[in-house]
Amino acid sequence: VSVWVMLPPPSFPYGVPHRLFKLARAKKPLEESFIRTEQVLSTRRQTHDLLERVISRYALANFLDPVEVFCVNGSCITVDGGHPLYVGRTHLSYHGSVYGARVFEPVVSDILASRSR
């Protein structure tokens, strides 16, 4: 049996819905609510590195980091196709959960591969 450990999605230093509302009301691009990937990585580096070291000791343990899904082209996004991905600073909206489900593709692939063995 494989074990998967996952970090939470990127967190923001502000309430995302409120920021999106203010940007929309001011007719500014919603992309102004994005934050740099480096900023997110720096706040979680210690936890990420610790978990990665622990997990590397076990052959059947795997690590998932949603930053790989939520941060693209150097920015961590708050909206996709006009849909908010967050309902707060850290909690995903319904759309955010669906968007972030791609992080589980390796888990599903592992399960399907184990069934064929």
N, C-alpha and C positions, 0 to 999 in steps of 0.2 A: 504494500500500500504506500502510495506517495503522500507526502505531507506538503501542503502549500501554505506559506506564510505571506501575508500581504500587508503592506503599509497602507494607511488611509490615503484618500485622494489629496491633492495639494490643498492647502488652506490659504486663505487670504487675510490680510490685516484689516479688512473691513467687511461689513455685511454686503455681500454681492448684490442681492436684489435692490437694496437701497441705492447702491452706486449705479446700477443699471438704470433705475428710475431717474436719478438725477441727470445722467448723461442723456437719456432719451428726452427728458423735459427740456434740456438745454440744446437739443438737436445736435449733439456731439456724437462721434462714432463710439459704439459700444466697446470697440477694441481698446479704448482708453481705460477700461476696467481690467485689462490683462496685466499680469505681472511677469517679470523676467524669470525665466527658468532658474537662473543662478540664485535668485533670491529664495525661491522655494527649496532648492537643493541645499543651500546653506543652513536653513532652519531645521532640516531633517537629516543632515549628513551624519551626525553622531548615532542616531537611531538606525539609520540605514546601514552604516558600516558595522555596527554591533550585530544586527540581525544577519547580515551577510556572512560575517565570520562564524557565527553559531551554526547557521544553516549549512555552510560549506563542510562541516564536520560529518554530515550525514548524507549518505548516498541517495536516499529517497526523499530528501527534503529539497524543496524548491522555493524560490523567492519571487514575489510579484511586486512591482512598484508601479502604481497607476500614473506616476509622473510621465512614464513613457507614452501614455495614451492622452493625458490632459495637457501636456506641454509639447507644442509643435513650433518649429521655426524659432526657437529661443524664447517663446512666451507661453505661459500657462493661461489657458482660455477660460472664460466665464460663460460664453454663449456659443451655440452651434446652430447655424441656420436660423438665427433670431430667437432661439429657445434658450432660456436661462438654464445653466447646468447646476446651479446651487440655490438653496433656500436659506442660506446663511453664510457664515465664513468658511465652514468646513463640511456642511451636510449637503449631499447631492439632492437635486430635484428628481422627479420621475424621469425627465428627459436626460438628466445627468447620469442617472443609474443605467439607463439604456445605452447611452453614449459610452459610458465606462465599462460596460459589459465586455468590450473587446479585450480587456485586460485578462479575461479568463480563457481566451483562446488556447493558450498553452495547456491549461488544465483539461479542457475538453479534448484536445489532441492526445494528451497522455491517457485519458480514460478510454478513448476509442482505440488507441494502440494496445492497451492492456487487454481489451476484449478480444482482439484478434490473436493474442498469444495463446 
